[in-house]
Amino acid sequence: MKKVQFTETVLRDANQSLIATRLPYEKFEPILETMDKAGYYSIECWGGATFDVCLRYLNEDPWERLRKIRAKMPNSKLQMLFRGQNVLGYKHYPDDVVRKFVEYSIKNGIDIIRIFDALNDVRNLEVAIDETNKQGGHASGTICYTTSPVHTLEKYVEMVKELKKMDVKSICIKDMAGIMTPQEAYDLCSAIKDAVPDLPLVVHTHSTTGFAFMTYMKAVEAGADVIDTAISPFSGGTSQPATETLAFALKQMGYETGLDEGKLTEIADYFKPIRDNYVADGTLMPKSLITDTQCITYQMPGGMISNLLSQLKMMNALDKFDEALAETPKVRADMGYPPLVTPTSQMVGVQAVTNVLQGERYKKVSSEIRAYCRGEYGRTPAPIDPDIKKKILGDTPEVEGRYADSLEPQFEKTKKELGDKAKCDEDVLSYIAFPEVAEKFYSARREKEENHAKYTIVKE
Ligand code: CO
């Protein structure tokens, strides 16, 4: 029998895409045991923005959240999203930090680490993949999907072969903007399956443009082994398409999904009122749920278009919207066609607006764009326009080789500096990732514990 499996995203990507990752642990705890028995390939529950948001807004220790999920889900494969050398942040970290983060993610309960690089520079994936293998985890080597004159099937296949050499346990196509069409998915999945037939192929997309259901169908037809979906109350729009719908359709077409339909219904029933509450309080906005074909026309993620709008609004320059929109693909081409994903999407968008408002291109550039031109983020898919690079960099030297090789080890040094502020190595890692936020979180935690201690003494 033909087989296709499902990764459930409600706890991570759906949560992140629809309600800015605001789902606290207590809200989903009661359903974890049911989810554990539903027959998913894996449950994406950690990494991406969850880490930052736990500390910054939810007053939760992300590591503790992971351990609690692990305890409630002994049978499931728990999955996280990892930004290669950027770990869970927005800049490159030294290798010792990348390795420690992978080590502790796995020690605290993660099975599968989906590792990507915003520029598809495999040198930025190597350390994380190597450490995942060393720790006995499953490294899923990931391609960020984008289209441009230099993003050909051959280039993607080349990348996949590189990943196989690094001993990844599966390949993932990550279409973060939902722009991959059914035909493109069919062609890419077929090419990848031809190149590395023994590696499971996972496809990840978003419903933003409305392609997603069709895209998954064609991907599965071409041999994709796993698709990413979200339980129906948290599906659609900027999230993934619905788990139940695809499970039903594919089963009817003769695929074995391994999913328990009764359990899926229970999970959907559980999340419905939670979704309704987020709609009622305005956290879940209708605009996140509608189909938006602008992203097809402009070949950029939906989030970027709304960012352009809000930037121009802040500067009282909404009349420049069309110009800024036209400038964005030009900046992307100048910069060597980076895939538009965090952090490159922000960098390109901001530069396009700046170019238009200044009336002269690249008169002003952000420190991030300067770092990008120096090579701090890695190798660009195509060369950066040499004249523009010269204008931006002047005499500043470019990075030679891999940027992380020039960074000093950071973990032991930070651990010493923190002293007893950090209770464990996980605390040190949280601090390295988000110093101010983690510090605030730890002092709040200390206060809570001290109060608790006082209270206990009085009671006794
Ligand atoms: Co996604």
Boltz pocket constraint, residues with backbone or C-beta under 6 A from the ligand:
constraints:
  - pocket:
      binder: B
      contacts: [[A, 13], [A, 175], [A, 176], [A, 204], [A, 205], [A, 206]]
      max_distance: 6.0
